[in-house]
Amino acid sequence: METIVRQQLAELLPQMEVCPCEKCQLDIQALVLNSLPSHYVVTEKGEMMTSIDQTLPQNQADLYAAITKACVLVGSNPQHDLN
Ligand SMILES: [Zn+2]
């Protein structure tokens, strides 16, 4: 799940007018992960994992919307001083 978000972020961030520093990217990533509805599955080893079915268009749209929202939020209120 986190990998999917990271991939989508890497694709979308260049199109967003947002600070490209690591701090802001991590903030955005955290916001996206927190805002997404997660589907929890327990593996055979008993580990909790989150997964999202990327083949569903609705999930792609949700992910895109969450990333856009997080970029706007962080971009308008960065957690550090801008030079
Ligand atoms: Zn930044």
PDB file of the backbone (N, CA, C, O) and the ligand in Angstrom, with CONECT records:
HET     ZN  A 101       1
ATOM      1  N   MET A   1       0.844  -1.206   0.000  1.00  0.00           N
ATOM      2  CA  MET A   1       0.000   0.000   0.000  1.00  0.00           C
ATOM      3  C   MET A   1       0.873   1.248   0.000  1.00  0.00           C
ATOM      4  O   MET A   1       0.674   2.163  -0.800  1.00  0.00           O
ATOM      5  N   GLU A   2       1.833   1.270   0.900  1.00  0.00           N
ATOM      6  CA  GLU A   2       2.710   2.437   0.947  1.00  0.00           C
ATOM      7  C   GLU A   2       3.497   2.589  -0.340  1.00  0.00           C
ATOM      8  O   GLU A   2       3.790   3.700  -0.783  1.00  0.00           O
ATOM      9  N   THR A   3       3.836   1.447  -0.936  1.00  0.00           N
ATOM     10  CA  THR A   3       4.592   1.479  -2.182  1.00  0.00           C
ATOM     11  C   THR A   3       3.745   2.072  -3.305  1.00  0.00           C
ATOM     12  O   THR A   3       4.231   2.861  -4.115  1.00  0.00           O
ATOM     13  N   ILE A   4       2.482   1.682  -3.340  1.00  0.00           N
ATOM     14  CA  ILE A   4       1.580   2.218  -4.358  1.00  0.00           C
ATOM     15  C   ILE A   4       1.456   3.724  -4.211  1.00  0.00           C
ATOM     16  O   ILE A   4       1.512   4.465  -5.193  1.00  0.00           O
ATOM     17  N   VAL A   5       1.285   4.171  -2.964  1.00  0.00           N
ATOM     18  CA  VAL A   5       1.165   5.608  -2.707  1.00  0.00           C
ATOM     19  C   VAL A   5       2.434   6.321  -3.149  1.00  0.00           C
ATOM     20  O   VAL A   5       2.375   7.381  -3.772  1.00  0.00           O
ATOM     21  N   ARG A   6       3.584   5.734  -2.823  1.00  0.00           N
ATOM     22  CA  ARG A   6       4.860   6.353  -3.178  1.00  0.00           C
ATOM     23  C   ARG A   6       5.022   6.471  -4.697  1.00  0.00           C
ATOM     24  O   ARG A   6       5.503   7.483  -5.208  1.00  0.00           O
ATOM     25  N   GLN A   7       4.613   5.421  -5.398  1.00  0.00           N
ATOM     26  CA  GLN A   7       4.707   5.434  -6.861  1.00  0.00           C
ATOM     27  C   GLN A   7       3.817   6.527  -7.440  1.00  0.00           C
ATOM     28  O   GLN A   7       4.227   7.289  -8.317  1.00  0.00           O
ATOM     29  N   GLN A   8       2.586   6.585  -6.928  1.00  0.00           N
ATOM     30  CA  GLN A   8       1.647   7.595  -7.417  1.00  0.00           C
ATOM     31  C   GLN A   8       2.157   8.992  -7.112  1.00  0.00           C
ATOM     32  O   GLN A   8       2.043   9.896  -7.940  1.00  0.00           O
ATOM     33  N   LEU A   9       2.722   9.170  -5.918  1.00  0.00           N
ATOM     34  CA  LEU A   9       3.267  10.466  -5.531  1.00  0.00           C
ATOM     35  C   LEU A   9       4.393  10.882  -6.470  1.00  0.00           C
ATOM     36  O   LEU A   9       4.459  12.028  -6.915  1.00  0.00           O
ATOM     37  N   ALA A  10       5.272   9.938  -6.761  1.00  0.00           N
ATOM     38  CA  ALA A  10       6.405  10.235  -7.634  1.00  0.00           C
ATOM     39  C   ALA A  10       5.926  10.677  -9.009  1.00  0.00           C
ATOM     40  O   ALA A  10       6.551  11.513  -9.662  1.00  0.00           O
ATOM     41  N   GLU A  11       4.798  10.097  -9.442  1.00  0.00           N
ATOM     42  CA  GLU A  11       4.257  10.455 -10.755  1.00  0.00           C
ATOM     43  C   GLU A  11       3.538  11.803 -10.727  1.00  0.00           C
ATOM     44  O   GLU A  11       3.612  12.586 -11.674  1.00  0.00           O
ATOM     45  N   LEU A  12       2.844  12.052  -9.620  1.00  0.00           N
ATOM     46  CA  LEU A  12       1.979  13.235  -9.563  1.00  0.00           C
ATOM     47  C   LEU A  12       2.665  14.483  -9.034  1.00  0.00           C
ATOM     48  O   LEU A  12       2.309  15.597  -9.419  1.00  0.00           O
ATOM     49  N   LEU A  13       3.644  14.308  -8.154  1.00  0.00           N
ATOM     50  CA  LEU A  13       4.263  15.478  -7.519  1.00  0.00           C
ATOM     51  C   LEU A  13       4.845  16.490  -8.491  1.00  0.00           C
ATOM     52  O   LEU A  13       4.692  17.692  -8.273  1.00  0.00           O
ATOM     53  N   PRO A  14       5.513  16.047  -9.568  1.00  0.00           N
ATOM     54  CA  PRO A  14       6.053  17.028 -10.510  1.00  0.00           C
ATOM     55  C   PRO A  14       4.981  17.925 -11.115  1.00  0.00           C
ATOM     56  O   PRO A  14       5.273  19.037 -11.556  1.00  0.00           O
ATOM     57  N   GLN A  15       3.726  17.438 -11.137  1.00  0.00           N
ATOM     58  CA  GLN A  15       2.640  18.233 -11.712  1.00  0.00           C
ATOM     59  C   GLN A  15       2.019  19.169 -10.678  1.00  0.00           C
ATOM     60  O   GLN A  15       1.273  20.089 -11.016  1.00  0.00           O
ATOM     61  N   MET A  16       2.346  18.911  -9.406  1.00  0.00           N
ATOM     62  CA  MET A  16       1.758  19.709  -8.333  1.00  0.00           C
ATOM     63  C   MET A  16       2.695  20.871  -7.990  1.00  0.00           C
ATOM     64  O   MET A  16       3.919  20.740  -8.025  1.00  0.00           O
ATOM     65  N   GLU A  17       2.095  21.983  -7.666  1.00  0.00           N
ATOM     66  CA  GLU A  17       2.917  23.109  -7.241  1.00  0.00           C
ATOM     67  C   GLU A  17       3.117  22.999  -5.746  1.00  0.00           C
ATOM     68  O   GLU A  17       2.439  23.647  -4.950  1.00  0.00           O
ATOM     69  N   VAL A  18       4.070  22.157  -5.394  1.00  0.00           N
ATOM     70  CA  VAL A  18       4.304  21.906  -3.985  1.00  0.00           C
ATOM     71  C   VAL A  18       5.805  21.819  -3.743  1.00  0.00           C
ATOM     72  O   VAL A  18       6.559  21.418  -4.630  1.00  0.00           O
ATOM     73  N   CYS A  19       6.233  22.191  -2.556  1.00  0.00           N
ATOM     74  CA  CYS A  19       7.643  22.128  -2.187  1.00  0.00           C
ATOM     75  C   CYS A  19       8.145  20.697  -2.372  1.00  0.00           C
ATOM     76  O   CYS A  19       7.553  19.766  -1.827  1.00  0.00           O
ATOM     77  N   PRO A  20       9.232  20.504  -3.135  1.00  0.00           N
ATOM     78  CA  PRO A  20       9.698  19.159  -3.440  1.00  0.00           C
ATOM     79  C   PRO A  20      10.656  18.590  -2.383  1.00  0.00           C
ATOM     80  O   PRO A  20      11.237  17.528  -2.601  1.00  0.00           O
ATOM     81  N   CYS A  21      10.829  19.263  -1.263  1.00  0.00           N
ATOM     82  CA  CYS A  21      11.788  18.776  -0.271  1.00  0.00           C
ATOM     83  C   CYS A  21      11.265  17.505   0.410  1.00  0.00           C
ATOM     84  O   CYS A  21      10.076  17.190   0.363  1.00  0.00           O
ATOM     85  N   GLU A  22      12.188  16.798   1.036  1.00  0.00           N
ATOM     86  CA  GLU A  22      11.849  15.499   1.614  1.00  0.00           C
ATOM     87  C   GLU A  22      10.806  15.616   2.713  1.00  0.00           C
ATOM     88  O   GLU A  22       9.924  14.768   2.847  1.00  0.00           O
ATOM     89  N   LYS A  23      10.923  16.699   3.509  1.00  0.00           N
ATOM     90  CA  LYS A  23       9.997  16.904   4.625  1.00  0.00           C
ATOM     91  C   LYS A  23       8.559  17.039   4.121  1.00  0.00           C
ATOM     92  O   LYS A  23       7.641  16.415   4.654  1.00  0.00           O
ATOM     93  N   CYS A  24       8.383  17.846   3.108  1.00  0.00           N
ATOM     94  CA  CYS A  24       7.043  18.052   2.579  1.00  0.00           C
ATOM     95  C   CYS A  24       6.517  16.782   1.920  1.00  0.00           C
ATOM     96  O   CYS A  24       5.334  16.459   2.036  1.00  0.00           O
ATOM     97  N   GLN A  25       7.394  16.068   1.234  1.00  0.00           N
ATOM     98  CA  GLN A  25       6.956  14.837   0.578  1.00  0.00           C
ATOM     99  C   GLN A  25       6.506  13.807   1.602  1.00  0.00           C
ATOM    100  O   GLN A  25       5.534  13.084   1.383  1.00  0.00           O
ATOM    101  N   LEU A  26       7.227  13.745   2.735  1.00  0.00           N
ATOM    102  CA  LEU A  26       6.839  12.809   3.785  1.00  0.00           C
ATOM    103  C   LEU A  26       5.524  13.237   4.425  1.00  0.00           C
ATOM    104  O   LEU A  26       4.682  12.400   4.754  1.00  0.00           O
ATOM    105  N   ASP A  27       5.353  14.553   4.599  1.00  0.00           N
ATOM    106  CA  ASP A  27       4.096  15.061   5.149  1.00  0.00           C
ATOM    107  C   ASP A  27       2.928  14.682   4.242  1.00  0.00           C
ATOM    108  O   ASP A  27       1.879  14.231   4.701  1.00  0.00           O
ATOM    109  N   ILE A  28       3.141  14.879   2.946  1.00  0.00           N
ATOM    110  CA  ILE A  28       2.099  14.554   1.974  1.00  0.00           C
ATOM    111  C   ILE A  28       1.779  13.062   2.020  1.00  0.00           C
ATOM    112  O   ILE A  28       0.618  12.654   2.014  1.00  0.00           O
ATOM    113  N   GLN A  29       2.839  12.265   2.066  1.00  0.00           N
ATOM    114  CA  GLN A  29       2.658  10.815   2.088  1.00  0.00           C
ATOM    115  C   GLN A  29       1.860  10.372   3.314  1.00  0.00           C
ATOM    116  O   GLN A  29       0.976   9.520   3.221  1.00  0.00           O
ATOM    117  N   ALA A  30       2.185  10.964   4.460  1.00  0.00           N
ATOM    118  CA  ALA A  30       1.488  10.612   5.695  1.00  0.00           C
ATOM    119  C   ALA A  30       0.019  10.998   5.613  1.00  0.00           C
ATOM    120  O   ALA A  30      -0.862  10.241   6.022  1.00  0.00           O
ATOM    121  N   LEU A  31      -0.232  12.197   5.074  1.00  0.00           N
ATOM    122  CA  LEU A  31      -1.611  12.669   4.928  1.00  0.00           C
ATOM    123  C   LEU A  31      -2.415  11.740   4.029  1.00  0.00           C
ATOM    124  O   LEU A  31      -3.558  11.394   4.328  1.00  0.00           O
ATOM    125  N   VAL A  32      -1.793  11.344   2.918  1.00  0.00           N
ATOM    126  CA  VAL A  32      -2.476  10.472   1.960  1.00  0.00           C
ATOM    127  C   VAL A  32      -2.815   9.143   2.618  1.00  0.00           C
ATOM    128  O   VAL A  32      -3.937   8.652   2.494  1.00  0.00           O
ATOM    129  N   LEU A  33      -1.843   8.558   3.321  1.00  0.00           N
ATOM    130  CA  LEU A  33      -2.062   7.260   3.947  1.00  0.00           C
ATOM    131  C   LEU A  33      -3.150   7.345   5.013  1.00  0.00           C
ATOM    132  O   LEU A  33      -3.946   6.421   5.181  1.00  0.00           O
ATOM    133  N   ASN A  34      -3.171   8.475   5.736  1.00  0.00           N
ATOM    134  CA  ASN A  34      -4.170   8.636   6.790  1.00  0.00           C
ATOM    135  C   ASN A  34      -5.574   8.824   6.236  1.00  0.00           C
ATOM    136  O   ASN A  34      -6.558   8.436   6.866  1.00  0.00           O
ATOM    137  N   SER A  35      -5.658   9.418   5.058  1.00  0.00           N
ATOM    138  CA  SER A  35      -6.978   9.765   4.529  1.00  0.00           C
ATOM    139  C   SER A  35      -7.602   8.652   3.697  1.00  0.00           C
ATOM    140  O   SER A  35      -8.792   8.692   3.384  1.00  0.00           O
ATOM    141  N   LEU A  36      -6.794   7.664   3.344  1.00  0.00           N
ATOM    142  CA  LEU A  36      -7.327   6.591   2.507  1.00  0.00           C
ATOM    143  C   LEU A  36      -8.054   5.540   3.335  1.00  0.00           C
ATOM    144  O   LEU A  36      -7.610   5.173   4.423  1.00  0.00           O
ATOM    145  N   PRO A  37      -9.170   5.066   2.808  1.00  0.00           N
ATOM    146  CA  PRO A  37      -9.811   3.927   3.454  1.00  0.00           C
ATOM    147  C   PRO A  37      -8.952   2.691   3.235  1.00  0.00           C
ATOM    148  O   PRO A  37      -8.666   2.326   2.095  1.00  0.00           O
ATOM    149  N   SER A  38      -8.552   2.063   4.293  1.00  0.00           N
ATOM    150  CA  SER A  38      -7.649   0.931   4.155  1.00  0.00           C
ATOM    151  C   SER A  38      -8.393  -0.385   4.286  1.00  0.00           C
ATOM    152  O   SER A  38      -9.370  -0.505   5.025  1.00  0.00           O
ATOM    153  N   HIS A  39      -7.913  -1.343   3.564  1.00  0.00           N
ATOM    154  CA  HIS A  39      -8.468  -2.680   3.686  1.00  0.00           C
ATOM    155  C   HIS A  39      -7.415  -3.537   4.382  1.00  0.00           C
ATOM    156  O   HIS A  39      -6.349  -3.819   3.835  1.00  0.00           O
ATOM    157  N   TYR A  40      -7.744  -3.935   5.589  1.00  0.00           N
ATOM    158  CA  TYR A  40      -6.766  -4.674   6.362  1.00  0.00           C
ATOM    159  C   TYR A  40      -6.873  -6.158   6.085  1.00  0.00           C
ATOM    160  O   TYR A  40      -7.964  -6.729   6.091  1.00  0.00           O
ATOM    161  N   VAL A  41      -5.767  -6.758   5.849  1.00  0.00           N
ATOM    162  CA  VAL A  41      -5.740  -8.202   5.677  1.00  0.00           C
ATOM    163  C   VAL A  41      -4.660  -8.771   6.577  1.00  0.00           C
ATOM    164  O   VAL A  41      -3.615  -8.152   6.780  1.00  0.00           O
ATOM    165  N   VAL A  42      -4.914  -9.937   7.106  1.00  0.00           N
ATOM    166  CA  VAL A  42      -3.930 -10.588   7.960  1.00  0.00           C
ATOM    167  C   VAL A  42      -3.274 -11.705   7.171  1.00  0.00           C
ATOM    168  O   VAL A  42      -3.953 -12.575   6.626  1.00  0.00           O
ATOM    169  N   THR A  43      -1.955 -11.678   7.112  1.00  0.00           N
ATOM    170  CA  THR A  43      -1.241 -12.691   6.354  1.00  0.00           C
ATOM    171  C   THR A  43      -1.137 -13.982   7.151  1.00  0.00           C
ATOM    172  O   THR A  43      -1.519 -14.038   8.319  1.00  0.00           O
ATOM    173  N   GLU A  44      -0.620 -15.009   6.510  1.00  0.00           N
ATOM    174  CA  GLU A  44      -0.474 -16.311   7.169  1.00  0.00           C
ATOM    175  C   GLU A  44       0.417 -16.232   8.399  1.00  0.00           C
ATOM    176  O   GLU A  44       0.248 -16.982   9.361  1.00  0.00           O
ATOM    177  N   LYS A  45       1.382 -15.294   8.347  1.00  0.00           N
ATOM    178  CA  LYS A  45       2.286 -15.123   9.483  1.00  0.00           C
ATOM    179  C   LYS A  45       1.650 -14.324  10.616  1.00  0.00           C
ATOM    180  O   LYS A  45       2.255 -14.137  11.672  1.00  0.00           O
ATOM    181  N   GLY A  46       0.420 -13.855  10.387  1.00  0.00           N
ATOM    182  CA  GLY A  46      -0.249 -13.088  11.418  1.00  0.00           C
ATOM    183  C   GLY A  46       0.059 -11.613  11.353  1.00  0.00           C
ATOM    184  O   GLY A  46      -0.325 -10.860  12.248  1.00  0.00           O
ATOM    185  N   GLU A  47       0.749 -11.184  10.306  1.00  0.00           N
ATOM    186  CA  GLU A  47       1.060  -9.772  10.167  1.00  0.00           C
ATOM    187  C   GLU A  47      -0.155  -9.019   9.635  1.00  0.00           C
ATOM    188  O   GLU A  47      -0.910  -9.521   8.802  1.00  0.00           O
ATOM    189  N   MET A  48      -0.316  -7.823  10.133  1.00  0.00           N
ATOM    190  CA  MET A  48      -1.361  -6.961   9.599  1.00  0.00           C
ATOM    191  C   MET A  48      -0.816  -6.209   8.396  1.00  0.00           C
ATOM    192  O   MET A  48       0.246  -5.589   8.458  1.00  0.00           O
ATOM    193  N   MET A  49      -1.545  -6.274   7.329  1.00  0.00           N
ATOM    194  CA  MET A  49      -1.117  -5.562   6.141  1.00  0.00           C
ATOM    195  C   MET A  49      -2.292  -4.770   5.587  1.00  0.00           C
ATOM    196  O   MET A  49      -3.452  -5.144   5.756  1.00  0.00           O
ATOM    197  N   THR A  50      -1.972  -3.698   4.939  1.00  0.00           N
ATOM    198  CA  THR A  50      -3.025  -2.954   4.270  1.00  0.00           C
ATOM    199  C   THR A  50      -2.851  -3.119   2.778  1.00  0.00           C
ATOM    200  O   THR A  50      -1.735  -3.114   2.258  1.00  0.00           O
ATOM    201  N   SER A  51      -3.947  -3.260   2.114  1.00  0.00           N
ATOM    202  CA  SER A  51      -3.873  -3.381   0.668  1.00  0.00           C
ATOM    203  C   SER A  51      -5.038  -2.628   0.051  1.00  0.00           C
ATOM    204  O   SER A  51      -6.055  -2.374   0.697  1.00  0.00           O
ATOM    205  N   ILE A  52      -4.869  -2.288  -1.181  1.00  0.00           N
ATOM    206  CA  ILE A  52      -5.939  -1.598  -1.892  1.00  0.00           C
ATOM    207  C   ILE A  52      -5.948  -2.181  -3.307  1.00  0.00           C
ATOM    208  O   ILE A  52      -4.904  -2.379  -3.930  1.00  0.00           O
ATOM    209  N   ASP A  53      -7.134  -2.441  -3.777  1.00  0.00           N
ATOM    210  CA  ASP A  53      -7.227  -3.029  -5.105  1.00  0.00           C
ATOM    211  C   ASP A  53      -7.073  -1.947  -6.161  1.00  0.00           C
ATOM    212  O   ASP A  53      -7.997  -1.178  -6.426  1.00  0.00           O
ATOM    213  N   GLN A  54      -5.911  -1.903  -6.748  1.00  0.00           N
ATOM    214  CA  GLN A  54      -5.605  -0.839  -7.694  1.00  0.00           C
ATOM    215  C   GLN A  54      -6.355  -0.975  -9.007  1.00  0.00           C
ATOM    216  O   GLN A  54      -6.405  -0.039  -9.806  1.00  0.00           O
ATOM    217  N   THR A  55      -6.934  -2.141  -9.223  1.00  0.00           N
ATOM    218  CA  THR A  55      -7.632  -2.349 -10.489  1.00  0.00           C
ATOM    219  C   THR A  55      -8.991  -1.659 -10.498  1.00  0.00           C
ATOM    220  O   THR A  55      -9.588  -1.460 -11.557  1.00  0.00           O
ATOM    221  N   LEU A  56      -9.482  -1.292  -9.298  1.00  0.00           N
ATOM    222  CA  LEU A  56     -10.763  -0.617  -9.237  1.00  0.00           C
ATOM    223  C   LEU A  56     -10.580   0.861  -9.534  1.00  0.00           C
ATOM    224  O   LEU A  56      -9.815   1.545  -8.855  1.00  0.00           O
ATOM    225  N   PRO A  57     -11.286   1.357 -10.554  1.00  0.00           N
ATOM    226  CA  PRO A  57     -11.159   2.774 -10.920  1.00  0.00           C
ATOM    227  C   PRO A  57     -11.461   3.706  -9.759  1.00  0.00           C
ATOM    228  O   PRO A  57     -10.828   4.753  -9.623  1.00  0.00           O
ATOM    229  N   GLN A  58     -12.412   3.339  -8.928  1.00  0.00           N
ATOM    230  CA  GLN A  58     -12.783   4.173  -7.790  1.00  0.00           C
ATOM    231  C   GLN A  58     -11.599   4.372  -6.861  1.00  0.00           C
ATOM    232  O   GLN A  58     -11.397   5.467  -6.336  1.00  0.00           O
ATOM    233  N   ASN A  59     -10.813   3.315  -6.653  1.00  0.00           N
ATOM    234  CA  ASN A  59      -9.654   3.420  -5.781  1.00  0.00           C
ATOM    235  C   ASN A  59      -8.580   4.315  -6.375  1.00  0.00           C
ATOM    236  O   ASN A  59      -7.943   5.094  -5.666  1.00  0.00           O
ATOM    237  N   GLN A  60      -8.385   4.196  -7.678  1.00  0.00           N
ATOM    238  CA  GLN A  60      -7.434   5.074  -8.357  1.00  0.00           C
ATOM    239  C   GLN A  60      -7.854   6.516  -8.185  1.00  0.00           C
ATOM    240  O   GLN A  60      -7.027   7.386  -7.911  1.00  0.00           O
ATOM    241  N   ALA A  61      -9.156   6.772  -8.349  1.00  0.00           N
ATOM    242  CA  ALA A  61      -9.669   8.129  -8.214  1.00  0.00           C
ATOM    243  C   ALA A  61      -9.512   8.626  -6.783  1.00  0.00           C
ATOM    244  O   ALA A  61      -9.145   9.778  -6.552  1.00  0.00           O
ATOM    245  N   ASP A  62      -9.794   7.741  -5.822  1.00  0.00           N
ATOM    246  CA  ASP A  62      -9.634   8.106  -4.413  1.00  0.00           C
ATOM    247  C   ASP A  62      -8.187   8.473  -4.118  1.00  0.00           C
ATOM    248  O   ASP A  62      -7.911   9.456  -3.430  1.00  0.00           O
ATOM    249  N   LEU A  63      -7.271   7.675  -4.643  1.00  0.00           N
ATOM    250  CA  LEU A  63      -5.846   7.896  -4.410  1.00  0.00           C
ATOM    251  C   LEU A  63      -5.422   9.231  -5.011  1.00  0.00           C
ATOM    252  O   LEU A  63      -4.724  10.019  -4.372  1.00  0.00           O
ATOM    253  N   TYR A  64      -5.844   9.469  -6.223  1.00  0.00           N
ATOM    254  CA  TYR A  64      -5.507  10.706  -6.917  1.00  0.00           C
ATOM    255  C   TYR A  64      -6.063  11.907  -6.147  1.00  0.00           C
ATOM    256  O   TYR A  64      -5.375  12.912  -5.964  1.00  0.00           O
ATOM    257  N   ALA A  65      -7.312  11.790  -5.701  1.00  0.00           N
ATOM    258  CA  ALA A  65      -7.949  12.879  -4.957  1.00  0.00           C
ATOM    259  C   ALA A  65      -7.234  13.126  -3.633  1.00  0.00           C
ATOM    260  O   ALA A  65      -7.045  14.271  -3.224  1.00  0.00           O
ATOM    261  N   ALA A  66      -6.839  12.039  -2.966  1.00  0.00           N
ATOM    262  CA  ALA A  66      -6.166  12.167  -1.674  1.00  0.00           C
ATOM    263  C   ALA A  66      -4.802  12.834  -1.835  1.00  0.00           C
ATOM    264  O   ALA A  66      -4.402  13.653  -1.008  1.00  0.00           O
ATOM    265  N   ILE A  67      -4.092  12.477  -2.906  1.00  0.00           N
ATOM    266  CA  ILE A  67      -2.778  13.060  -3.163  1.00  0.00           C
ATOM    267  C   ILE A  67      -2.920  14.550  -3.479  1.00  0.00           C
ATOM    268  O   ILE A  67      -2.165  15.380  -2.972  1.00  0.00           O
ATOM    269  N   THR A  68      -3.898  14.872  -4.324  1.00  0.00           N
ATOM    270  CA  THR A  68      -4.122  16.268  -4.680  1.00  0.00           C
ATOM    271  C   THR A  68      -4.449  17.100  -3.450  1.00  0.00           C
ATOM    272  O   THR A  68      -3.931  18.203  -3.275  1.00  0.00           O
ATOM    273  N   LYS A  69      -5.315  16.559  -2.601  1.00  0.00           N
ATOM    274  CA  LYS A  69      -5.730  17.257  -1.391  1.00  0.00           C
ATOM    275  C   LYS A  69      -4.547  17.480  -0.447  1.00  0.00           C
ATOM    276  O   LYS A  69      -4.382  18.562   0.117  1.00  0.00           O
ATOM    277  N   ALA A  70      -3.736  16.446  -0.287  1.00  0.00           N
ATOM    278  CA  ALA A  70      -2.578  16.525   0.605  1.00  0.00           C
ATOM    279  C   ALA A  70      -1.566  17.543   0.091  1.00  0.00           C
ATOM    280  O   ALA A  70      -0.960  18.269   0.878  1.00  0.00           O
ATOM    281  N   CYS A  71      -1.381  17.598  -1.229  1.00  0.00           N
ATOM    282  CA  CYS A  71      -0.446  18.548  -1.829  1.00  0.00           C
ATOM    283  C   CYS A  71      -0.907  19.980  -1.584  1.00  0.00           C
ATOM    284  O   CYS A  71      -0.100  20.852  -1.263  1.00  0.00           O
ATOM    285  N   VAL A  72      -2.204  20.218  -1.735  1.00  0.00           N
ATOM    286  CA  VAL A  72      -2.753  21.557  -1.511  1.00  0.00           C
ATOM    287  C   VAL A  72      -2.568  21.955  -0.054  1.00  0.00           C
ATOM    288  O   VAL A  72      -2.184  23.084   0.254  1.00  0.00           O
ATOM    289  N   LEU A  73      -2.849  21.000   0.842  1.00  0.00           N
ATOM    290  CA  LEU A  73      -2.759  21.244   2.279  1.00  0.00           C
ATOM    291  C   LEU A  73      -1.332  21.577   2.693  1.00  0.00           C
ATOM    292  O   LEU A  73      -1.090  22.580   3.364  1.00  0.00           O
ATOM    293  N   VAL A  74      -0.401  20.737   2.293  1.00  0.00           N
ATOM    294  CA  VAL A  74       1.010  20.926   2.665  1.00  0.00           C
ATOM    295  C   VAL A  74       1.579  22.140   1.940  1.00  0.00           C
ATOM    296  O   VAL A  74       2.368  22.897   2.506  1.00  0.00           O
ATOM    297  N   GLY A  75       1.175  22.323   0.685  1.00  0.00           N
ATOM    298  CA  GLY A  75       1.677  23.441  -0.097  1.00  0.00           C
ATOM    299  C   GLY A  75       1.266  24.783   0.477  1.00  0.00           C
ATOM    300  O   GLY A  75       2.011  25.758   0.382  1.00  0.00           O
ATOM    301  N   SER A  76       0.077  24.838   1.077  1.00  0.00           N
ATOM    302  CA  SER A  76      -0.403  26.097   1.633  1.00  0.00           C
ATOM    303  C   SER A  76       0.022  26.275   3.084  1.00  0.00           C
ATOM    304  O   SER A  76      -0.112  27.357   3.656  1.00  0.00           O
ATOM    305  N   ASN A  77       0.535  25.204   3.669  1.00  0.00           N
ATOM    306  CA  ASN A  77       0.946  25.276   5.067  1.00  0.00           C
ATOM    307  C   ASN A  77       2.147  24.365   5.322  1.00  0.00           C
ATOM    308  O   ASN A  77       2.043  23.386   6.062  1.00  0.00           O
ATOM    309  N   PRO A  78       3.300  24.693   4.699  1.00  0.00           N
ATOM    310  CA  PRO A  78       4.472  23.830   4.857  1.00  0.00           C
ATOM    311  C   PRO A  78       4.973  23.833   6.296  1.00  0.00           C
ATOM    312  O   PRO A  78       4.930  24.861   6.972  1.00  0.00           O
ATOM    313  N   GLN A  79       5.442  22.699   6.755  1.00  0.00           N
ATOM    314  CA  GLN A  79       5.855  22.564   8.145  1.00  0.00           C
ATOM    315  C   GLN A  79       7.295  23.017   8.363  1.00  0.00           C
ATOM    316  O   GLN A  79       8.002  22.471   9.211  1.00  0.00           O
ATOM    317  N   HIS A  80       7.714  23.987   7.619  1.00  0.00           N
ATOM    318  CA  HIS A  80       9.069  24.521   7.803  1.00  0.00           C
ATOM    319  C   HIS A  80       9.126  25.903   7.161  1.00  0.00           C
ATOM    320  O   HIS A  80       8.224  26.288   6.417  1.00  0.00           O
ATOM    321  N   ASP A  81      10.180  26.640   7.451  1.00  0.00           N
ATOM    322  CA  ASP A  81      10.324  27.978   6.861  1.00  0.00           C
ATOM    323  C   ASP A  81      10.784  27.857   5.423  1.00  0.00           C
ATOM    324  O   ASP A  81      11.677  27.074   5.098  1.00  0.00           O
ATOM    325  N   LEU A  82      10.157  28.647   4.572  1.00  0.00           N
ATOM    326  CA  LEU A  82      10.561  28.667   3.177  1.00  0.00           C
ATOM    327  C   LEU A  82      11.642  29.712   2.981  1.00  0.00           C
ATOM    328  O   LEU A  82      11.600  30.786   3.581  1.00  0.00           O
ATOM    329  N   ASN A  83      12.591  29.398   2.154  1.00  0.00           N
ATOM    330  CA  ASN A  83      13.655  30.361   1.872  1.00  0.00           C
ATOM    331  C   ASN A  83      13.231  31.302   0.751  1.00  0.00           C
ATOM    332  O   ASN A  83      13.994  32.188   0.367  1.00  0.00           O
TER     333      ASN A  83
HETATM  334 ZN    ZN A 101       9.366  21.606   1.897  1.00  0.00          ZN2+
END
